[in-house]
Amino acid sequence: MVESPVISKSIIFYQIGIFVIIQVWAIMAFDIAQYQMVTLYETPFEWLGWASLLFLTLMPILSVLAWKMKENIEFKDIEWNYKLREVNFNEFSLMIKGYNQSYRQIIATLDVRLLPLSAACFMGALFLPFPLMRLNPLVIALTPIIIAVFLVVFGLLFSYLVFKFVPNSATHEFPTYEPHTFRTSISFLSHLPGIFWSGVRLTIGEAGGFYTIRKPHPVARIEGIEGAVRIDCTIDHRGSISDMTALVDSENSQESSIIGRIEAPITTLDAVHLIRKTLEMYIKSKEDEDLLEDVLEEIDAFLGKHDHLKARKKSSDGLISSGDKSPAKEERT
């Protein structure tokens, strides 16, 4: 039996601690609100000060508990068994979603959805009493309870936000990625002439029932030689392609031979020229001029159309720059 490299310990103690702390602070919020609502409009800054102090003292306590809860694992050195895979964008998105859910106690990520929700609860508890205290007596009587509820929701959201954000001793072995950063580049590749398939190439490591995802990057396969040649792309933090490399997969080894490479800024025409160059070199290596003729015709048709449009644009620019946009006198009707 293979020993698990990551052992998760019980976190019930920290969960109970967070729950108890939040309830204690909610009771304090209820008591403070009962007194402060009486003179809310006479001394509004006094209420804002007390409420802010209540939230600001709660945050560091919850942060420590959430951090200790995240660190409550035992991590051992992992020897990963790596395998290469190529998947389409939808499969990659589902893979990352399941990966993040399975290892939420290990990976570190900033959940941008929890930030505005936590801020809304904080601001709601501070400023919602002002309009509520102008309503009917029932709402006025319920205002301290509403404030306490806001604090409870804030405490839960903030604890989970910190829990997801802080790393632990195993986090470096489980990097995570944002699928949306790959969407634009994969879409760009899929619309190029001569491309058979585009998606994400990645390395999956497995050990002791755990798996990790490494080095995902956009990849495309050229029609007719999709099993032998690929286009690897590197993207920046915005998802824009920073370079494209054409590679021939070796049958005898895991290393690939580089055919050509282009760097940003990359246009559609640059990418198509790289694809054509790749096809030419592959055909030359196989010494068969009739090989991949249909794919070359598709690419040449695209390049010919582009050259025709470029020539028309150049001709139009020449007419405009001549300064005389009207026909000569002898040609006018």
Secondary structure, 3 states (H helix, E strand, C coil): CCCCCEEECCCHHHHHHHHHHHHHHHHHHHHHHHHHCCCCCCCHHHHHHHHHHHHHHHHHHHHHHHHHHHCCEEECCCCCEEEEEEECHHHHHHHHHHHHHHCCCCCCCCCCCHHHHHHHHHHHHHHCHHHHCCCCHHHHHHHHHHHHHHHHHHHHHHHHHHHHHCCCCCHHHCCCCCCHHHHHHHHHHHCCCCEEEEEEEEEEEEECCEEEEEEEEEEEEECCCCCCEEEEEEECCCCCEEEEEEEEECCCCCCEEEEEEEECCCCHHHHHHHHHHHHHHHHHHHCCCCCCHHHHHHHHHHHHHHHHHHHHHHHHHHHHHCCCCCCCHHHCC
